[in-house]
Amino acid sequence: MSKKKAKSREELLEEALVPVEEQPYEVPGNWVWVRLSSISKLISDGSHNPPPKQTDGIPMLSGKNVINNTITLDTDRFITKTDFELENRRTPVSEGDVLLTIVGTIGRSAIVQAEHLPFALQRSVALIKTRFENNAYLKHYMQSPAFQNFLKLNAKGTAQKGVYLKTLKSSPIPLPPLNEQKRIVDKVERLLTKINQAKQLIEEAKATFELRRAAILDKAFRGELTEKWRQESFGTVEQNWESTTIGNVCSESFYGPRFGKNEYSFEGIPTIRTTDMTKNGEIILKDPPKVVIGEKNIDKFRLKKGDLLVTRTGSIGTMAVFNEEYLAVPSAYLIRFRFIEQVNTRFMFYYLMSPKGQKMMGLGTTAITQPNINAETIKKMPFLLPSFEEQIEIVQVLDSFWHMEQKLIERLGKYNYLEKLEQSILMYAFSGKLRTNDVNDSIPTV
């Protein structure tokens, strides 16, 4: 049996380098485009047939364990030491290796640290062992728009998309000289650290707003926000609130109608959906579907100014007050509440948004405890009803707080901008536009 002829240097070079017509974009003259396989010693994925699941032992990680550029060992899947040794022969994970999610949520990457070991991998994660001592350059490039776009274009499958190892091995990588790689990593990490710090501050501020909002709503329906108003209006802070239920003050409740396909039209009446409701209880139409309704049903279905809309399924508990002049109808998954004249609808909106109201609706701060909610459940809810004048005062105080909070959130709400800035930095970094490239550095060898 004849031995397979060894490939010449020219053939190996041809396999390693990416032809000009396949290069995603132009890079500096002392960079080269190479295939991922040419700079790797091993590219493998995790087990396609995982061993039996254990309650303890060595963790077996999946794509959900690679997140935010790091690795978490939070899993309920463990395997025995014997099974680990078998898995580790095929996919030996070591410190410094790059992990990349390739099934399901594709494109998250991280570098293995010593404290993570030992662990095995499931099929949704690829292991990449490169010929470099430091893989930070590759990890950051894998988060760049160019590489993410390559994965997106080459993902296959219907129910769950994935990237084949053969495709991954052929992926083009811009390779600058080693010194330039180090400079890029240093600058990118400094810039990304600042962006991540800004993101963290935004998230902390939003969390603070959530806590403050809950506390203010709680005070409002304990009568604490209007103590001064009562003192000035009646000479006493004593509350004279009536104990009642939402059903007692609700003149009408109505489930949004279901419409057939033949009833929708470009020229019809807009239908209000959950997605049209803002967090502060207002309605902003976002290209709503429209329906054609016969004259005899318009009054039955239409919304009137002051109606309260509550989502009963899906995004349960999302609500808004309809204060618009235009003709509109509620969608099928909304409940419309209409209240007696002695009740301010926005007061009821705020009550249902309060911690007590949310709890009685079966909604927690962290999870939904029921799959849907109905009108009768809400109408049975007890609450304390102040005078109409005090309702107005409470609403004005809460509206003022809400609007002030919204302005602060808008100022802090640069999260999307930071995401775009991060992508811009990565795009510039891996096209040689961070002004770190030294033309005197020699072209890297592959």
GULUM-331174 format. One line per 2 residues: their letters; for each residue z, y, x of C-alpha. Coordinates in Angstrom, 1 decimal. Layout:
REM residues N
a> Z,Y,X | ...
REM end
This chain:
REM residues 446
ms> 0.0,0.0,0.0 | -1.1,3.3,1.5
kk> 1.3,6.1,2.0 | 0.8,9.3,0.1
ka> -0.9,11.9,2.2 | 1.4,14.8,3.1
ks> 0.3,18.2,1.8 | -0.9,20.7,4.3
re> 0.9,24.0,4.9 | -2.0,25.8,3.0
el> -1.6,23.5,0.0 | 2.1,24.0,-0.1
le> 1.7,27.8,0.2 | -0.9,27.7,-2.6
ea> 1.6,25.9,-4.9 | 4.4,28.3,-3.9
lv> 2.6,31.6,-4.4 | 1.7,33.0,-7.8
pv> -2.0,34.0,-8.1 | -2.7,37.7,-8.5
ee> -4.0,37.2,-12.1 | -0.7,35.5,-13.1
qp> 1.6,38.1,-11.6 | 3.5,39.9,-14.4
ye> 3.3,43.3,-12.6 | 2.7,44.8,-9.2
vp> 5.5,44.8,-6.5 | 5.8,46.4,-3.1
gn> 3.5,45.2,-0.3 | 6.3,43.4,1.6
wv> 7.3,41.4,-1.5 | 5.7,38.2,-2.8
wv> 5.5,36.5,-6.1 | 6.6,32.8,-5.9
rl> 7.2,29.9,-8.3 | 10.9,29.2,-8.9
ss> 10.4,25.6,-7.7 | 9.3,26.9,-4.2
is> 12.7,28.6,-3.6 | 14.7,25.7,-5.2
kl> 16.0,22.4,-3.9 | 16.7,21.1,-7.4
is> 15.9,22.2,-10.9 | 17.4,19.8,-13.5
dg> 19.0,19.9,-16.9 | 22.1,18.4,-18.4
sh> 22.4,15.0,-20.1 | 20.0,14.1,-22.9
np> 22.3,11.3,-24.0 | 25.8,12.6,-23.5
pp> 28.6,9.9,-22.9 | 31.1,9.3,-25.7
kq> 33.2,12.4,-26.4 | 36.8,12.3,-25.2
td> 39.8,14.5,-26.1 | 40.6,15.1,-22.5
gi> 39.1,14.5,-19.0 | 36.3,16.4,-17.3
pm> 34.6,19.1,-19.5 | 31.0,18.8,-20.5
ls> 29.6,22.2,-21.1 | 26.7,23.4,-23.3
gk> 24.8,26.6,-23.7 | 27.7,28.3,-25.6
nv> 29.7,28.1,-22.4 | 27.3,30.4,-20.5
in> 27.9,33.9,-21.9 | 28.2,37.4,-20.6
nt> 27.0,36.4,-17.1 | 29.9,34.0,-16.6
it> 31.0,30.5,-17.5 | 33.8,29.6,-19.9
ld> 35.4,26.1,-19.9 | 36.4,26.5,-23.6
td> 35.1,23.2,-25.0 | 36.3,20.3,-27.1
rf> 33.9,17.9,-25.3 | 35.3,15.9,-22.4
it> 34.1,12.8,-20.5 | 35.8,10.2,-18.3
kt> 35.7,10.4,-14.5 | 33.4,7.4,-14.4
df> 30.9,9.0,-16.8 | 31.2,12.2,-14.9
el> 30.2,10.5,-11.6 | 27.1,9.1,-13.3
en> 26.1,12.5,-14.8 | 26.8,14.2,-11.4
rr> 24.3,12.0,-9.6 | 21.5,13.4,-11.7
tp> 22.8,16.9,-12.1 | 25.2,17.6,-9.3
vs> 26.9,21.0,-10.0 | 28.2,22.9,-7.0
eg> 29.6,26.3,-6.2 | 26.9,28.9,-6.0
dv> 24.5,27.1,-8.3 | 22.7,29.1,-11.1
ll> 23.0,27.9,-14.7 | 20.5,29.0,-17.3
ti> 20.5,28.2,-21.0 | 17.2,26.7,-22.0
vg> 17.7,25.3,-25.6 | 18.9,27.3,-28.6
ti> 20.0,30.7,-27.3 | 17.7,30.8,-24.4
gr> 18.0,32.9,-21.2 | 21.7,33.4,-20.5
sa> 22.6,32.9,-16.8 | 25.6,32.6,-14.6
iv> 26.6,31.5,-11.1 | 29.1,28.6,-10.7
qa> 32.4,29.5,-9.1 | 34.8,27.2,-7.3
eh> 37.4,27.6,-10.1 | 34.9,26.2,-12.7
lp> 34.5,22.9,-11.0 | 34.3,20.0,-11.8
fa> 32.2,19.9,-15.0 | 29.1,18.2,-16.4
lq> 26.2,19.7,-18.4 | 24.5,19.0,-21.7
rs> 20.8,19.3,-22.2 | 20.9,22.9,-23.3
va> 21.7,24.1,-19.8 | 19.5,24.0,-16.7
li> 20.9,23.7,-13.2 | 19.1,25.5,-10.4
kt> 20.0,24.9,-6.7 | 18.1,27.4,-4.5
rf> 17.6,27.6,-0.8 | 19.6,30.8,-0.6
en> 23.3,31.3,0.2 | 23.7,34.0,-2.5
na> 22.1,33.6,-5.8 | 23.1,36.9,-7.3
yl> 19.6,38.2,-6.9 | 18.1,35.3,-9.0
kh> 20.8,35.5,-11.6 | 20.2,39.2,-12.2
ym> 16.4,38.7,-12.2 | 16.9,36.1,-14.9
qs> 18.3,38.8,-17.2 | 15.4,41.2,-16.6
pa> 12.9,42.0,-19.3 | 10.1,40.2,-17.4
fq> 11.9,36.9,-17.1 | 13.3,37.0,-20.6
nf> 9.8,37.6,-21.9 | 8.5,34.7,-19.9
lk> 11.1,32.4,-21.5 | 10.4,33.8,-25.0
ln> 6.6,33.2,-24.6 | 7.0,29.7,-23.3
ak> 9.8,28.4,-25.6 | 8.6,25.4,-27.7
gt> 9.9,23.8,-30.8 | 10.4,24.5,-34.5
aq> 14.0,23.9,-35.6 | 15.4,24.8,-32.2
kg> 13.3,26.3,-29.4 | 13.6,25.2,-25.8
vy> 12.0,25.7,-22.4 | 10.7,22.6,-20.6
lk> 11.8,22.1,-17.0 | 8.2,22.0,-15.9
tl> 7.7,25.4,-17.4 | 10.9,26.7,-15.8
ks> 9.8,25.4,-12.4 | 6.5,27.3,-12.7
sp> 8.2,30.6,-13.6 | 7.1,33.6,-11.4
ip> 9.8,35.2,-9.3 | 9.3,38.5,-7.4
lp> 10.7,37.8,-3.9 | 11.5,40.8,-1.6
pl> 12.8,40.4,2.0 | 16.4,39.1,2.3
ne> 17.8,42.4,3.2 | 16.2,44.1,0.2
qk> 17.6,41.3,-2.0 | 21.1,42.3,-0.9
ri> 20.5,46.0,-1.4 | 19.1,45.4,-4.9
vd> 22.1,43.2,-5.8 | 24.5,45.8,-4.5
kv> 23.0,48.7,-6.4 | 22.4,46.7,-9.6
er> 25.9,45.4,-9.7 | 27.3,48.9,-9.1
ll> 25.2,50.3,-12.0 | 25.9,47.4,-14.3
tk> 29.6,47.7,-13.7 | 29.5,51.3,-14.9
in> 27.5,50.3,-18.0 | 29.9,47.4,-18.8
qa> 32.9,49.7,-18.4 | 31.3,52.1,-20.9
kq> 30.6,49.3,-23.3 | 34.2,48.1,-23.1
li> 35.5,51.7,-23.8 | 33.2,51.8,-26.9
ee> 34.5,48.5,-28.1 | 38.1,49.5,-27.6
ak> 37.5,52.8,-29.4 | 35.9,51.0,-32.3
at> 38.8,48.5,-32.5 | 41.2,51.4,-32.5
fe> 39.3,53.0,-35.4 | 39.5,49.8,-37.4
lr> 43.3,49.7,-36.9 | 43.7,53.4,-37.7
ra> 41.5,53.0,-40.8 | 43.6,50.1,-42.1
ai> 46.8,52.0,-41.5 | 45.6,55.2,-43.3
ld> 44.3,53.2,-46.3 | 47.7,51.4,-46.5
ka> 49.5,54.8,-46.4 | 47.2,56.2,-49.1
fr> 48.0,53.5,-51.6 | 51.7,53.7,-50.9
ge> 51.6,57.3,-51.8 | 52.5,58.5,-48.3
lt> 49.3,60.6,-47.7 | 49.9,62.8,-50.8
ek> 53.7,63.4,-50.5 | 53.2,67.0,-49.4
wr> 50.6,67.5,-52.2 | 53.1,66.2,-54.8
qe> 55.8,68.4,-53.4 | 53.6,71.5,-53.6
sf> 52.2,70.6,-57.0 | 55.3,69.3,-58.8
gt> 58.3,70.2,-56.6 | 59.0,66.6,-55.8
ve> 57.7,63.8,-53.7 | 58.5,61.2,-56.3
qn> 55.6,59.0,-57.4 | 54.8,58.6,-61.0
we> 52.1,55.9,-60.7 | 51.3,53.5,-63.5
st> 51.2,49.8,-62.9 | 48.0,48.3,-64.2
ti> 45.1,46.1,-63.4 | 41.5,46.8,-62.5
gn> 40.4,45.1,-65.7 | 42.5,47.6,-67.7
vc> 40.6,50.6,-66.3 | 37.2,49.0,-66.1
se> 35.0,49.9,-69.1 | 32.2,47.5,-68.1
sf> 31.4,44.9,-65.4 | 27.9,43.5,-65.0
yg> 26.2,41.0,-62.6 | 22.9,42.2,-61.2
pr> 20.0,40.6,-63.0 | 17.7,38.0,-61.4
fg> 14.0,38.8,-61.4 | 11.0,36.5,-61.3
kn> 8.2,37.0,-58.7 | 5.9,38.4,-61.3
ey> 8.4,41.2,-62.1 | 8.2,42.7,-58.6
sf> 5.8,45.6,-58.0 | 5.0,48.4,-55.5
eg> 5.4,50.9,-58.3 | 8.5,49.6,-60.0
ip> 12.2,50.5,-60.0 | 14.1,50.1,-56.7
ti> 16.7,47.4,-56.4 | 19.9,48.1,-54.5
rt> 20.9,45.5,-51.9 | 23.9,44.9,-49.7
td> 21.7,46.1,-46.7 | 21.4,49.5,-48.4
mt> 25.2,50.0,-48.4 | 26.8,51.9,-45.6
kn> 30.3,51.2,-44.2 | 31.6,54.4,-45.8
ge> 30.5,53.3,-49.2 | 27.3,55.3,-49.6
ii> 23.8,54.0,-50.4 | 20.8,54.6,-48.2
lk> 17.6,52.8,-49.4 | 15.8,50.8,-46.7
dp> 12.4,50.0,-48.2 | 13.9,48.1,-51.2
pk> 12.0,45.7,-53.4 | 10.9,47.1,-56.7
vv> 10.8,45.6,-60.2 | 9.0,46.4,-63.4
ig> 11.5,46.4,-66.3 | 10.7,46.7,-70.0
ek> 12.0,49.8,-71.8 | 14.5,47.9,-73.9
ni> 16.2,46.5,-70.7 | 16.3,49.7,-68.6
dk> 19.5,51.0,-70.1 | 21.1,47.6,-69.8
fr> 20.3,47.1,-66.1 | 20.2,50.6,-64.7
lk> 22.9,52.1,-62.5 | 24.7,55.2,-63.6
kg> 26.3,57.8,-61.3 | 29.8,56.6,-60.5
dl> 29.1,52.9,-60.7 | 30.9,50.7,-58.1
lv> 28.8,47.9,-56.5 | 30.5,44.9,-54.9
tr> 28.7,42.1,-53.1 | 29.8,38.8,-54.6
tg> 28.1,36.4,-52.2 | 26.8,36.5,-48.6
si> 28.3,39.6,-47.1 | 31.2,39.3,-49.5
gt> 33.2,42.4,-50.3 | 30.6,44.9,-49.0
ma> 30.7,47.8,-51.5 | 29.4,51.2,-52.3
vf> 29.5,53.9,-55.0 | 26.2,54.8,-56.7
ne> 26.1,58.6,-56.7 | 22.3,59.0,-56.8
ey> 20.1,60.8,-59.4 | 17.2,58.3,-59.1
la> 16.6,55.3,-61.4 | 17.7,52.0,-59.7
vp> 19.1,48.5,-60.6 | 21.5,46.2,-58.7
sa> 20.3,43.1,-57.0 | 21.4,39.7,-58.3
yl> 24.2,39.2,-55.8 | 26.0,42.5,-56.7
ir> 28.6,43.1,-59.3 | 28.5,46.5,-61.0
fr> 31.8,48.0,-62.2 | 32.0,51.0,-64.5
fi> 35.4,52.7,-65.0 | 37.0,54.7,-67.7
eq> 37.0,58.5,-67.4 | 40.6,58.7,-66.1
vn> 39.7,56.7,-63.0 | 37.8,58.1,-60.0
tr> 35.3,55.4,-58.7 | 35.7,56.4,-55.1
fm> 39.5,56.0,-55.5 | 38.8,52.4,-56.6
fy> 36.4,51.9,-53.7 | 39.0,52.9,-51.2
yl> 41.6,50.7,-52.9 | 39.4,47.7,-52.6
ms> 38.8,48.6,-49.0 | 42.5,48.8,-48.2
pk> 44.4,45.9,-46.5 | 46.1,45.1,-49.8
gq> 42.8,45.2,-51.8 | 41.0,43.1,-49.3
km> 43.8,40.5,-49.3 | 43.8,40.2,-53.0
mg> 40.0,39.8,-53.0 | 40.5,36.8,-50.7
lg> 39.1,38.6,-47.7 | 40.9,38.5,-44.3
tt> 40.4,40.6,-41.2 | 39.0,37.7,-39.3
ai> 37.5,35.3,-41.8 | 36.3,35.0,-45.3
tq> 38.5,32.6,-47.2 | 36.2,31.9,-50.1
pn> 32.4,31.5,-50.3 | 32.0,34.1,-53.1
in> 33.9,36.4,-55.4 | 33.5,37.1,-59.1
ae> 34.2,40.0,-61.5 | 37.1,38.3,-63.3
ti> 38.9,37.8,-60.0 | 38.6,41.5,-59.2
kk> 39.6,42.6,-62.7 | 42.8,40.6,-62.5
mp> 43.9,42.5,-59.4 | 47.0,44.6,-60.0
fl> 47.4,48.1,-58.5 | 49.3,51.4,-59.0
lp> 47.3,54.2,-60.6 | 48.3,57.8,-59.9
sf> 47.2,60.8,-62.0 | 43.5,61.7,-62.0
ee> 44.4,64.8,-59.9 | 46.2,62.8,-57.3
qi> 43.3,60.3,-57.2 | 41.0,63.2,-56.3
ei> 43.5,64.4,-53.6 | 43.6,60.9,-52.1
vq> 39.8,60.6,-52.1 | 39.4,64.0,-50.5
vl> 41.9,63.1,-47.7 | 40.2,59.8,-47.1
ds> 36.7,61.2,-47.3 | 37.7,63.8,-44.7
fw> 39.1,61.1,-42.4 | 36.0,58.9,-42.9
hm> 33.5,61.7,-42.1 | 35.5,62.7,-39.0
eq> 35.6,59.0,-37.9 | 31.9,58.6,-38.4
kl> 31.2,61.6,-36.2 | 33.4,60.1,-33.4
ie> 31.7,56.7,-33.8 | 28.3,58.3,-33.6
rl> 29.3,60.0,-30.3 | 30.7,56.8,-29.0
gk> 27.9,54.7,-30.5 | 25.8,54.6,-27.4
yn> 25.9,50.8,-27.3 | 22.2,50.4,-28.0
yl> 21.4,53.1,-25.5 | 23.4,51.3,-22.9
ek> 21.6,48.0,-23.6 | 18.3,49.8,-23.1
le> 19.6,51.4,-19.9 | 20.7,48.1,-18.6
qs> 17.2,46.6,-19.2 | 15.6,49.7,-17.6
il> 17.7,49.2,-14.5 | 16.8,45.6,-14.2
my> 13.1,46.4,-14.7 | 13.1,49.0,-12.0
af> 15.2,46.8,-9.7 | 12.8,43.9,-9.7
sg> 9.6,46.0,-9.4 | 10.8,47.7,-6.2
kl> 11.5,51.1,-7.9 | 15.3,51.5,-7.1
rt> 14.4,53.3,-3.9 | 16.1,50.6,-1.8
nd> 13.0,49.0,-0.3 | 12.4,49.3,3.4
vn> 8.7,48.8,4.3 | 9.7,47.8,7.7
ds> 11.4,44.6,6.4 | 9.1,41.6,7.0
ip> 7.5,39.7,4.2 | 9.7,36.7,3.1
tv> 8.5,33.2,4.1 | 8.3,30.5,1.5
REM end
